[in-house]
Amino acid sequence: MCGLPDVVDDHAERLCDFGNGMLDQLATLNSRHTEWGNVQLRIGIHSGPLAGGILGTRQLSYEVFGETSHLA
């Protein structure tokens, strides 16, 4: 997710850059650890509204949810 809690105009570009960086790191790890086999990664990006909130009573966590995150 990008652009939360502060809106940024280039959120889509930032997400794509992050995804490409993840794929680059995975390629490096795959070449270093051939015993893992060929680990692959699928990255989903979707743009739209999200809702967020704090969940839990003992161990609090901030969760983002909504149709946008499900589609991604």
mmCIF file of the N, C-alpha and C atoms, coordinates in Angstrom:
data_MODEL
# 
_entry.id   MODEL 
# 
loop_
_atom_site.group_PDB 
_atom_site.id 
_atom_site.type_symbol 
_atom_site.label_atom_id 
_atom_site.label_alt_id 
_atom_site.label_comp_id 
_atom_site.label_asym_id 
_atom_site.label_entity_id 
_atom_site.label_seq_id 
_atom_site.pdbx_PDB_ins_code 
_atom_site.Cartn_x 
_atom_site.Cartn_y 
_atom_site.Cartn_z 
_atom_site.occupancy 
_atom_site.B_iso_or_equiv 
_atom_site.pdbx_formal_charge 
_atom_site.auth_seq_id 
_atom_site.auth_comp_id 
_atom_site.auth_asym_id 
_atom_site.auth_atom_id 
_atom_site.pdbx_PDB_model_num 
ATOM 1   N N  . MET A 1 1  ? 0.848   -1.146  0.000  1.00 0.00 ? 1  MET A N  1 
ATOM 2   C CA . MET A 1 1  ? 0.000   0.000   0.000  1.00 0.00 ? 1  MET A CA 1 
ATOM 3   C C  . MET A 1 1  ? 0.897   1.211   0.000  1.00 0.00 ? 1  MET A C  1 
ATOM 4   N N  . CYS A 1 2  ? 0.468   2.234   -0.691 1.00 0.00 ? 2  CYS A N  1 
ATOM 5   C CA . CYS A 1 2  ? 1.251   3.452   -0.789 1.00 0.00 ? 2  CYS A CA 1 
ATOM 6   C C  . CYS A 1 2  ? 0.299   4.642   -0.751 1.00 0.00 ? 2  CYS A C  1 
ATOM 7   N N  . GLY A 1 3  ? 0.683   5.694   -0.078 1.00 0.00 ? 3  GLY A N  1 
ATOM 8   C CA . GLY A 1 3  ? -0.159  6.874   0.001  1.00 0.00 ? 3  GLY A CA 1 
ATOM 9   C C  . GLY A 1 3  ? -1.014  6.911   1.254  1.00 0.00 ? 3  GLY A C  1 
ATOM 10  N N  . LEU A 1 4  ? -0.677  6.092   2.251  1.00 0.00 ? 4  LEU A N  1 
ATOM 11  C CA . LEU A 1 4  ? -1.369  6.133   3.530  1.00 0.00 ? 4  LEU A CA 1 
ATOM 12  C C  . LEU A 1 4  ? -0.344  6.293   4.634  1.00 0.00 ? 4  LEU A C  1 
ATOM 13  N N  . PRO A 1 5  ? -0.547  7.050   5.615  1.00 0.00 ? 5  PRO A N  1 
ATOM 14  C CA . PRO A 1 5  ? -1.719  7.882   5.841  1.00 0.00 ? 5  PRO A CA 1 
ATOM 15  C C  . PRO A 1 5  ? -1.692  9.196   5.066  1.00 0.00 ? 5  PRO A C  1 
ATOM 16  N N  . ASP A 1 6  ? -0.548  9.533   4.476  1.00 0.00 ? 6  ASP A N  1 
ATOM 17  C CA . ASP A 1 6  ? -0.446  10.782  3.728  1.00 0.00 ? 6  ASP A CA 1 
ATOM 18  C C  . ASP A 1 6  ? -0.547  10.508  2.230  1.00 0.00 ? 6  ASP A C  1 
ATOM 19  N N  . VAL A 1 7  ? -1.411  11.235  1.563  1.00 0.00 ? 7  VAL A N  1 
ATOM 20  C CA . VAL A 1 7  ? -1.605  11.076  0.117  1.00 0.00 ? 7  VAL A CA 1 
ATOM 21  C C  . VAL A 1 7  ? -0.348  11.533  -0.617 1.00 0.00 ? 7  VAL A C  1 
ATOM 22  N N  . VAL A 1 8  ? 0.081   10.749  -1.598 1.00 0.00 ? 8  VAL A N  1 
ATOM 23  C CA . VAL A 1 8  ? 1.205   11.126  -2.458 1.00 0.00 ? 8  VAL A CA 1 
ATOM 24  C C  . VAL A 1 8  ? 0.751   11.013  -3.903 1.00 0.00 ? 8  VAL A C  1 
ATOM 25  N N  . ASP A 1 9  ? 1.177   11.953  -4.721 1.00 0.00 ? 9  ASP A N  1 
ATOM 26  C CA . ASP A 1 9  ? 0.745   11.983  -6.121 1.00 0.00 ? 9  ASP A CA 1 
ATOM 27  C C  . ASP A 1 9  ? 1.334   10.848  -6.955 1.00 0.00 ? 9  ASP A C  1 
ATOM 28  N N  . ASP A 1 10 ? 2.508   10.369  -6.588 1.00 0.00 ? 10 ASP A N  1 
ATOM 29  C CA . ASP A 1 10 ? 3.180   9.346   -7.394 1.00 0.00 ? 10 ASP A CA 1 
ATOM 30  C C  . ASP A 1 10 ? 3.064   7.948   -6.768 1.00 0.00 ? 10 ASP A C  1 
ATOM 31  N N  . HIS A 1 11 ? 1.917   7.663   -6.131 1.00 0.00 ? 11 HIS A N  1 
ATOM 32  C CA . HIS A 1 11 ? 1.757   6.381   -5.445 1.00 0.00 ? 11 HIS A CA 1 
ATOM 33  C C  . HIS A 1 11 ? 1.923   5.178   -6.374 1.00 0.00 ? 11 HIS A C  1 
ATOM 34  N N  . ALA A 1 12 ? 1.401   5.275   -7.585 1.00 0.00 ? 12 ALA A N  1 
ATOM 35  C CA . ALA A 1 12 ? 1.492   4.137   -8.513 1.00 0.00 ? 12 ALA A CA 1 
ATOM 36  C C  . ALA A 1 12 ? 2.942   3.872   -8.916 1.00 0.00 ? 12 ALA A C  1 
ATOM 37  N N  . GLU A 1 13 ? 3.692   4.925   -9.188 1.00 0.00 ? 13 GLU A N  1 
ATOM 38  C CA . GLU A 1 13 ? 5.098   4.760   -9.557 1.00 0.00 ? 13 GLU A CA 1 
ATOM 39  C C  . GLU A 1 13 ? 5.896   4.168   -8.391 1.00 0.00 ? 13 GLU A C  1 
ATOM 40  N N  . ARG A 1 14 ? 5.609   4.629   -7.190 1.00 0.00 ? 14 ARG A N  1 
ATOM 41  C CA . ARG A 1 14 ? 6.303   4.093   -6.009 1.00 0.00 ? 14 ARG A CA 1 
ATOM 42  C C  . ARG A 1 14 ? 6.015   2.602   -5.828 1.00 0.00 ? 14 ARG A C  1 
ATOM 43  N N  . LEU A 1 15 ? 4.769   2.211   -6.030 1.00 0.00 ? 15 LEU A N  1 
ATOM 44  C CA . LEU A 1 15 ? 4.419   0.788   -5.896 1.00 0.00 ? 15 LEU A CA 1 
ATOM 45  C C  . LEU A 1 15 ? 5.115   -0.063  -6.951 1.00 0.00 ? 15 LEU A C  1 
ATOM 46  N N  . CYS A 1 16 ? 5.143   0.428   -8.172 1.00 0.00 ? 16 CYS A N  1 
ATOM 47  C CA . CYS A 1 16 ? 5.816   -0.326  -9.244 1.00 0.00 ? 16 CYS A CA 1 
ATOM 48  C C  . CYS A 1 16 ? 7.306   -0.441  -8.977 1.00 0.00 ? 16 CYS A C  1 
ATOM 49  N N  . ASP A 1 17 ? 7.926   0.636   -8.512 1.00 0.00 ? 17 ASP A N  1 
ATOM 50  C CA . ASP A 1 17 ? 9.351   0.592   -8.167 1.00 0.00 ? 17 ASP A CA 1 
ATOM 51  C C  . ASP A 1 17 ? 9.612   -0.412  -7.049 1.00 0.00 ? 17 ASP A C  1 
ATOM 52  N N  . PHE A 1 18 ? 8.737   -0.420  -6.047 1.00 0.00 ? 18 PHE A N  1 
ATOM 53  C CA . PHE A 1 18 ? 8.878   -1.359  -4.938 1.00 0.00 ? 18 PHE A CA 1 
ATOM 54  C C  . PHE A 1 18 ? 8.749   -2.805  -5.437 1.00 0.00 ? 18 PHE A C  1 
ATOM 55  N N  . GLY A 1 19 ? 7.749   -3.064  -6.268 1.00 0.00 ? 19 GLY A N  1 
ATOM 56  C CA . GLY A 1 19 ? 7.557   -4.407  -6.818 1.00 0.00 ? 19 GLY A CA 1 
ATOM 57  C C  . GLY A 1 19 ? 8.750   -4.866  -7.636 1.00 0.00 ? 19 GLY A C  1 
ATOM 58  N N  . ASN A 1 20 ? 9.277   -3.982  -8.474 1.00 0.00 ? 20 ASN A N  1 
ATOM 59  C CA . ASN A 1 20 ? 10.457  -4.333  -9.265 1.00 0.00 ? 20 ASN A CA 1 
ATOM 60  C C  . ASN A 1 20 ? 11.663  -4.599  -8.368 1.00 0.00 ? 20 ASN A C  1 
ATOM 61  N N  . GLY A 1 21 ? 11.803  -3.827  -7.295 1.00 0.00 ? 21 GLY A N  1 
ATOM 62  C CA . GLY A 1 21 ? 12.887  -4.067  -6.349 1.00 0.00 ? 21 GLY A CA 1 
ATOM 63  C C  . GLY A 1 21 ? 12.763  -5.426  -5.674 1.00 0.00 ? 21 GLY A C  1 
ATOM 64  N N  . MET A 1 22 ? 11.525  -5.811  -5.340 1.00 0.00 ? 22 MET A N  1 
ATOM 65  C CA . MET A 1 22 ? 11.306  -7.129  -4.748 1.00 0.00 ? 22 MET A CA 1 
ATOM 66  C C  . MET A 1 22 ? 11.715  -8.238  -5.717 1.00 0.00 ? 22 MET A C  1 
ATOM 67  N N  . LEU A 1 23 ? 11.355  -8.085  -6.982 1.00 0.00 ? 23 LEU A N  1 
ATOM 68  C CA . LEU A 1 23 ? 11.718  -9.094  -7.979 1.00 0.00 ? 23 LEU A CA 1 
ATOM 69  C C  . LEU A 1 23 ? 13.228  -9.159  -8.173 1.00 0.00 ? 23 LEU A C  1 
ATOM 70  N N  . ASP A 1 24 ? 13.900  -8.007  -8.151 1.00 0.00 ? 24 ASP A N  1 
ATOM 71  C CA . ASP A 1 24 ? 15.361  -7.983  -8.270 1.00 0.00 ? 24 ASP A CA 1 
ATOM 72  C C  . ASP A 1 24 ? 16.020  -8.712  -7.091 1.00 0.00 ? 24 ASP A C  1 
ATOM 73  N N  . GLN A 1 25 ? 15.527  -8.446  -5.880 1.00 0.00 ? 25 GLN A N  1 
ATOM 74  C CA . GLN A 1 25 ? 16.080  -9.107  -4.694 1.00 0.00 ? 25 GLN A CA 1 
ATOM 75  C C  . GLN A 1 25 ? 15.843  -10.613 -4.741 1.00 0.00 ? 25 GLN A C  1 
ATOM 76  N N  . LEU A 1 26 ? 14.679  -11.008 -5.216 1.00 0.00 ? 26 LEU A N  1 
ATOM 77  C CA . LEU A 1 26 ? 14.380  -12.432 -5.313 1.00 0.00 ? 26 LEU A CA 1 
ATOM 78  C C  . LEU A 1 26 ? 15.308  -13.118 -6.312 1.00 0.00 ? 26 LEU A C  1 
ATOM 79  N N  . ALA A 1 27 ? 15.586  -12.460 -7.427 1.00 0.00 ? 27 ALA A N  1 
ATOM 80  C CA . ALA A 1 27 ? 16.509  -13.026 -8.416 1.00 0.00 ? 27 ALA A CA 1 
ATOM 81  C C  . ALA A 1 27 ? 17.897  -13.215 -7.798 1.00 0.00 ? 27 ALA A C  1 
ATOM 82  N N  . THR A 1 28 ? 18.332  -12.254 -7.003 1.00 0.00 ? 28 THR A N  1 
ATOM 83  C CA . THR A 1 28 ? 19.624  -12.364 -6.324 1.00 0.00 ? 28 THR A CA 1 
ATOM 84  C C  . THR A 1 28 ? 19.621  -13.529 -5.343 1.00 0.00 ? 28 THR A C  1 
ATOM 85  N N  . LEU A 1 29 ? 18.563  -13.634 -4.544 1.00 0.00 ? 29 LEU A N  1 
ATOM 86  C CA . LEU A 1 29 ? 18.476  -14.728 -3.576 1.00 0.00 ? 29 LEU A CA 1 
ATOM 87  C C  . LEU A 1 29 ? 18.406  -16.091 -4.267 1.00 0.00 ? 29 LEU A C  1 
ATOM 88  N N  . ASN A 1 30 ? 17.654  -16.170 -5.361 1.00 0.00 ? 30 ASN A N  1 
ATOM 89  C CA . ASN A 1 30 ? 17.570  -17.437 -6.095 1.00 0.00 ? 30 ASN A CA 1 
ATOM 90  C C  . ASN A 1 30 ? 18.933  -17.861 -6.616 1.00 0.00 ? 30 ASN A C  1 
ATOM 91  N N  . SER A 1 31 ? 19.746  -16.908 -7.069 1.00 0.00 ? 31 SER A N  1 
ATOM 92  C CA . SER A 1 31 ? 21.064  -17.267 -7.591 1.00 0.00 ? 31 SER A CA 1 
ATOM 93  C C  . SER A 1 31 ? 22.018  -17.678 -6.461 1.00 0.00 ? 31 SER A C  1 
ATOM 94  N N  . ARG A 1 32 ? 21.840  -17.129 -5.269 1.00 0.00 ? 32 ARG A N  1 
ATOM 95  C CA . ARG A 1 32 ? 22.697  -17.470 -4.134 1.00 0.00 ? 32 ARG A CA 1 
ATOM 96  C C  . ARG A 1 32 ? 22.279  -18.766 -3.452 1.00 0.00 ? 32 ARG A C  1 
ATOM 97  N N  . HIS A 1 33 ? 21.009  -19.087 -3.497 1.00 0.00 ? 33 HIS A N  1 
ATOM 98  C CA . HIS A 1 33 ? 20.477  -20.249 -2.771 1.00 0.00 ? 33 HIS A CA 1 
ATOM 99  C C  . HIS A 1 33 ? 19.777  -21.199 -3.744 1.00 0.00 ? 33 HIS A C  1 
ATOM 100 N N  . THR A 1 34 ? 20.565  -21.880 -4.528 1.00 0.00 ? 34 THR A N  1 
ATOM 101 C CA . THR A 1 34 ? 19.993  -22.799 -5.515 1.00 0.00 ? 34 THR A CA 1 
ATOM 102 C C  . THR A 1 34 ? 19.258  -23.959 -4.841 1.00 0.00 ? 34 THR A C  1 
ATOM 103 N N  . GLU A 1 35 ? 19.589  -24.239 -3.569 1.00 0.00 ? 35 GLU A N  1 
ATOM 104 C CA . GLU A 1 35 ? 18.913  -25.330 -2.852 1.00 0.00 ? 35 GLU A CA 1 
ATOM 105 C C  . GLU A 1 35 ? 17.443  -25.022 -2.597 1.00 0.00 ? 35 GLU A C  1 
ATOM 106 N N  . TRP A 1 36 ? 17.053  -23.755 -2.703 1.00 0.00 ? 36 TRP A N  1 
ATOM 107 C CA . TRP A 1 36 ? 15.651  -23.379 -2.511 1.00 0.00 ? 36 TRP A CA 1 
ATOM 108 C C  . TRP A 1 36 ? 14.795  -23.754 -3.715 1.00 0.00 ? 36 TRP A C  1 
ATOM 109 N N  . GLY A 1 37 ? 15.430  -24.048 -4.825 1.00 0.00 ? 37 GLY A N  1 
ATOM 110 C CA . GLY A 1 37 ? 14.684  -24.197 -6.065 1.00 0.00 ? 37 GLY A CA 1 
ATOM 111 C C  . GLY A 1 37 ? 14.492  -22.806 -6.661 1.00 0.00 ? 37 GLY A C  1 
ATOM 112 N N  . ASN A 1 38 ? 13.588  -22.681 -7.566 1.00 0.00 ? 38 ASN A N  1 
ATOM 113 C CA . ASN A 1 38 ? 13.342  -21.384 -8.197 1.00 0.00 ? 38 ASN A CA 1 
ATOM 114 C C  . ASN A 1 38 ? 12.118  -20.740 -7.541 1.00 0.00 ? 38 ASN A C  1 
ATOM 115 N N  . VAL A 1 39 ? 12.342  -19.976 -6.473 1.00 0.00 ? 39 VAL A N  1 
ATOM 116 C CA . VAL A 1 39 ? 11.249  -19.304 -5.772 1.00 0.00 ? 39 VAL A CA 1 
ATOM 117 C C  . VAL A 1 39 ? 10.709  -18.201 -6.676 1.00 0.00 ? 39 VAL A C  1 
ATOM 118 N N  . GLN A 1 40 ? 9.397   -18.150 -6.803 1.00 0.00 ? 40 GLN A N  1 
ATOM 119 C CA . GLN A 1 40 ? 8.758   -17.138 -7.637 1.00 0.00 ? 40 GLN A CA 1 
ATOM 120 C C  . GLN A 1 40 ? 7.856   -16.266 -6.780 1.00 0.00 ? 40 GLN A C  1 
ATOM 121 N N  . LEU A 1 41 ? 7.566   -15.078 -7.281 1.00 0.00 ? 41 LEU A N  1 
ATOM 122 C CA . LEU A 1 41 ? 6.764   -14.117 -6.551 1.00 0.00 ? 41 LEU A CA 1 
ATOM 123 C C  . LEU A 1 41 ? 5.753   -13.492 -7.503 1.00 0.00 ? 41 LEU A C  1 
ATOM 124 N N  . ARG A 1 42 ? 4.525   -13.416 -7.049 1.00 0.00 ? 42 ARG A N  1 
ATOM 125 C CA . ARG A 1 42 ? 3.474   -12.759 -7.817 1.00 0.00 ? 42 ARG A CA 1 
ATOM 126 C C  . ARG A 1 42 ? 3.086   -11.484 -7.078 1.00 0.00 ? 42 ARG A C  1 
ATOM 127 N N  . ILE A 1 43 ? 3.113   -10.369 -7.780 1.00 0.00 ? 43 ILE A N  1 
ATOM 128 C CA . ILE A 1 43 ? 2.823   -9.072  -7.175 1.00 0.00 ? 43 ILE A CA 1 
ATOM 129 C C  . ILE A 1 43 ? 1.556   -8.518  -7.799 1.00 0.00 ? 43 ILE A C  1 
ATOM 130 N N  . GLY A 1 44 ? 0.608   -8.122  -6.960 1.00 0.00 ? 44 GLY A N  1 
ATOM 131 C CA . GLY A 1 44 ? -0.636  -7.533  -7.447 1.00 0.00 ? 44 GLY A CA 1 
ATOM 132 C C  . GLY A 1 44 ? -0.719  -6.078  -7.045 1.00 0.00 ? 44 GLY A C  1 
ATOM 133 N N  . ILE A 1 45 ? -1.103  -5.245  -7.979 1.00 0.00 ? 45 ILE A N  1 
ATOM 134 C CA . ILE A 1 45 ? -1.264  -3.812  -7.713 1.00 0.00 ? 45 ILE A CA 1 
ATOM 135 C C  . ILE A 1 45 ? -2.648  -3.396  -8.176 1.00 0.00 ? 45 ILE A C  1 
ATOM 136 N N  . HIS A 1 46 ? -3.348  -2.706  -7.306 1.00 0.00 ? 46 HIS A N  1 
ATOM 137 C CA . HIS A 1 46 ? -4.667  -2.195  -7.651 1.00 0.00 ? 46 HIS A CA 1 
ATOM 138 C C  . HIS A 1 46 ? -4.834  -0.845  -6.973 1.00 0.00 ? 46 HIS A C  1 
ATOM 139 N N  . SER A 1 47 ? -5.507  0.049   -7.633 1.00 0.00 ? 47 SER A N  1 
ATOM 140 C CA . SER A 1 47 ? -5.685  1.395   -7.091 1.00 0.00 ? 47 SER A CA 1 
ATOM 141 C C  . SER A 1 47 ? -7.154  1.637   -6.765 1.00 0.00 ? 47 SER A C  1 
ATOM 142 N N  . GLY A 1 48 ? -7.401  2.223   -5.617 1.00 0.00 ? 48 GLY A N  1 
ATOM 143 C CA . GLY A 1 48 ? -8.768  2.518   -5.222 1.00 0.00 ? 48 GLY A CA 1 
ATOM 144 C C  . GLY A 1 48 ? -8.859  2.801   -3.733 1.00 0.00 ? 48 GLY A C  1 
ATOM 145 N N  . PRO A 1 49 ? -10.070 2.965   -3.242 1.00 0.00 ? 49 PRO A N  1 
ATOM 146 C CA . PRO A 1 49 ? -10.254 3.316   -1.834 1.00 0.00 ? 49 PRO A CA 1 
ATOM 147 C C  . PRO A 1 49 ? -9.994  2.137   -0.897 1.00 0.00 ? 49 PRO A C  1 
ATOM 148 N N  . LEU A 1 50 ? -9.515  2.461   0.291  1.00 0.00 ? 50 LEU A N  1 
ATOM 149 C CA . LEU A 1 50 ? -9.272  1.472   1.332  1.00 0.00 ? 50 LEU A CA 1 
ATOM 150 C C  . LEU A 1 50 ? -9.835  1.979   2.647  1.00 0.00 ? 50 LEU A C  1 
ATOM 151 N N  . ALA A 1 51 ? -10.084 1.066   3.537  1.00 0.00 ? 51 ALA A N  1 
ATOM 152 C CA . ALA A 1 51 ? -10.443 1.420   4.908  1.00 0.00 ? 51 ALA A CA 1 
ATOM 153 C C  . ALA A 1 51 ? -9.390  0.811   5.811  1.00 0.00 ? 51 ALA A C  1 
ATOM 154 N N  . GLY A 1 52 ? -9.179  1.421   6.942  1.00 0.00 ? 52 GLY A N  1 
ATOM 155 C CA . GLY A 1 52 ? -8.181  0.909   7.864  1.00 0.00 ? 52 GLY A CA 1 
ATOM 156 C C  . GLY A 1 52 ? -8.631  1.121   9.285  1.00 0.00 ? 52 GLY A C  1 
ATOM 157 N N  . GLY A 1 53 ? -8.085  0.322   10.168 1.00 0.00 ? 53 GLY A N  1 
ATOM 158 C CA . GLY A 1 53 ? -8.427  0.467   11.569 1.00 0.00 ? 53 GLY A CA 1 
ATOM 159 C C  . GLY A 1 53 ? -7.556  -0.400  12.441 1.00 0.00 ? 53 GLY A C  1 
ATOM 160 N N  . ILE A 1 54 ? -7.632  -0.149  13.718 1.00 0.00 ? 54 ILE A N  1 
ATOM 161 C CA . ILE A 1 54 ? -6.874  -0.914  14.694 1.00 0.00 ? 54 ILE A CA 1 
ATOM 162 C C  . ILE A 1 54 ? -7.719  -2.108  15.125 1.00 0.00 ? 54 ILE A C  1 
ATOM 163 N N  . LEU A 1 55 ? -7.116  -3.284  15.057 1.00 0.00 ? 55 LEU A N  1 
ATOM 164 C CA . LEU A 1 55 ? -7.798  -4.530  15.416 1.00 0.00 ? 55 LEU A CA 1 
ATOM 165 C C  . LEU A 1 55 ? -7.128  -5.158  16.624 1.00 0.00 ? 55 LEU A C  1 
ATOM 166 N N  . GLY A 1 56 ? -7.910  -5.846  17.415 1.00 0.00 ? 56 GLY A N  1 
ATOM 167 C CA . GLY A 1 56 ? -7.386  -6.591  18.547 1.00 0.00 ? 56 GLY A CA 1 
ATOM 168 C C  . GLY A 1 56 ? -7.642  -5.901  19.865 1.00 0.00 ? 56 GLY A C  1 
ATOM 169 N N  . THR A 1 57 ? -7.453  -6.670  20.928 1.00 0.00 ? 57 THR A N  1 
ATOM 170 C CA . THR A 1 57 ? -7.600  -6.113  22.267 1.00 0.00 ? 57 THR A CA 1 
ATOM 171 C C  . THR A 1 57 ? -6.312  -6.242  23.074 1.00 0.00 ? 57 THR A C  1 
ATOM 172 N N  . ARG A 1 58 ? -5.544  -7.300  22.835 1.00 0.00 ? 58 ARG A N  1 
ATOM 173 C CA . ARG A 1 58 ? -4.273  -7.477  23.545 1.00 0.00 ? 58 ARG A CA 1 
ATOM 174 C C  . ARG A 1 58 ? -3.094  -7.064  22.682 1.00 0.00 ? 58 ARG A C  1 
ATOM 175 N N  . GLN A 1 59 ? -3.034  -7.624  21.498 1.00 0.00 ? 59 GLN A N  1 
ATOM 176 C CA . GLN A 1 59 ? -1.949  -7.307  20.576 1.00 0.00 ? 59 GLN A CA 1 
ATOM 177 C C  . GLN A 1 59 ? -2.558  -6.498  19.434 1.00 0.00 ? 59 GLN A C  1 
ATOM 178 N N  . LEU A 1 60 ? -2.438  -5.201  19.521 1.00 0.00 ? 60 LEU A N  1 
ATOM 179 C CA . LEU A 1 60 ? -3.065  -4.318  18.548 1.00 0.00 ? 60 LEU A CA 1 
ATOM 180 C C  . LEU A 1 60 ? -2.299  -4.326  17.228 1.00 0.00 ? 60 LEU A C  1 
ATOM 181 N N  . SER A 1 61 ? -3.030  -4.257  16.144 1.00 0.00 ? 61 SER A N  1 
ATOM 182 C CA . SER A 1 61 ? -2.406  -4.139  14.831 1.00 0.00 ? 61 SER A CA 1 
ATOM 183 C C  . SER A 1 61 ? -3.270  -3.236  13.966 1.00 0.00 ? 61 SER A C  1 
ATOM 184 N N  . TYR A 1 62 ? -2.618  -2.521  13.089 1.00 0.00 ? 62 TYR A N  1 
ATOM 185 C CA . TYR A 1 62 ? -3.331  -1.666  12.146 1.00 0.00 ? 62 TYR A CA 1 
ATOM 186 C C  . TYR A 1 62 ? -3.516  -2.453  10.866 1.00 0.00 ? 62 TYR A C  1 
ATOM 187 N N  . GLU A 1 63 ? -4.745  -2.633  10.459 1.00 0.00 ? 63 GLU A N  1 
ATOM 188 C CA . GLU A 1 63 ? -5.061  -3.423  9.267  1.00 0.00 ? 63 GLU A CA 1 
ATOM 189 C C  . GLU A 1 63 ? -5.718  -2.532  8.220  1.00 0.00 ? 63 GLU A C  1 
ATOM 190 N N  . VAL A 1 64 ? -5.405  -2.820  6.972  1.00 0.00 ? 64 VAL A N  1 
ATOM 191 C CA . VAL A 1 64 ? -6.033  -2.135  5.845  1.00 0.00 ? 64 VAL A CA 1 
ATOM 192 C C  . VAL A 1 64 ? -6.878  -3.165  5.123  1.00 0.00 ? 64 VAL A C  1 
ATOM 193 N N  . PHE A 1 65 ? -8.088  -2.815  4.771  1.00 0.00 ? 65 PHE A N  1 
ATOM 194 C CA . PHE A 1 65 ? -8.983  -3.767  4.135  1.00 0.00 ? 65 PHE A CA 1 
ATOM 195 C C  . PHE A 1 65 ? -9.923  -3.048  3.184  1.00 0.00 ? 65 PHE A C  1 
ATOM 196 N N  . GLY A 1 66 ? -10.552 -3.839  2.351  1.00 0.00 ? 66 GLY A N  1 
ATOM 197 C CA . GLY A 1 66 ? -11.492 -3.321  1.368  1.00 0.00 ? 66 GLY A CA 1 
ATOM 198 C C  . GLY A 1 66 ? -11.321 -4.044  0.049  1.00 0.00 ? 66 GLY A C  1 
ATOM 199 N N  . GLU A 1 67 ? -12.200 -3.778  -0.875 1.00 0.00 ? 67 GLU A N  1 
ATOM 200 C CA . GLU A 1 67 ? -12.180 -4.452  -2.169 1.00 0.00 ? 67 GLU A CA 1 
ATOM 201 C C  . GLU A 1 67 ? -10.857 -4.199  -2.917 1.00 0.00 ? 67 GLU A C  1 
ATOM 202 N N  . THR A 1 68 ? -10.303 -3.016  -2.758 1.00 0.00 ? 68 THR A N  1 
ATOM 203 C CA . THR A 1 68 ? -9.032  -2.703  -3.424 1.00 0.00 ? 68 THR A CA 1 
ATOM 204 C C  . THR A 1 68 ? -7.934  -3.660  -3.010 1.00 0.00 ? 68 THR A C  1 
ATOM 205 N N  . SER A 1 69 ? -7.795  -3.918  -1.715 1.00 0.00 ? 69 SER A N  1 
ATOM 206 C CA . SER A 1 69 ? -6.751  -4.828  -1.255 1.00 0.00 ? 69 SER A CA 1 
ATOM 207 C C  . SER A 1 69 ? -7.056  -6.268  -1.659 1.00 0.00 ? 69 SER A C  1 
ATOM 208 N N  . HIS A 1 70 ? -8.315  -6.659  -1.709 1.00 0.00 ? 70 HIS A N  1 
ATOM 209 C CA . HIS A 1 70 ? -8.673  -8.021  -2.128 1.00 0.00 ? 70 HIS A CA 1 
ATOM 210 C C  . HIS A 1 70 ? -8.341  -8.248  -3.598 1.00 0.00 ? 70 HIS A C  1 
ATOM 211 N N  . LEU A 1 71 ? -8.578  -7.244  -4.431 1.00 0.00 ? 71 LEU A N  1 
ATOM 212 C CA . LEU A 1 71 ? -8.287  -7.390  -5.852 1.00 0.00 ? 71 LEU A CA 1 
ATOM 213 C C  . LEU A 1 71 ? -6.782  -7.461  -6.111 1.00 0.00 ? 71 LEU A C  1 
ATOM 214 N N  . ALA A 1 72 ? -6.018  -6.692  -5.358 1.00 0.00 ? 72 ALA A N  1 
ATOM 215 C CA . ALA A 1 72 ? -4.559  -6.714  -5.551 1.00 0.00 ? 72 ALA A CA 1 
ATOM 216 C C  . ALA A 1 72 ? -4.007  -8.064  -5.173 1.00 0.00 ? 72 ALA A C  1 
# 
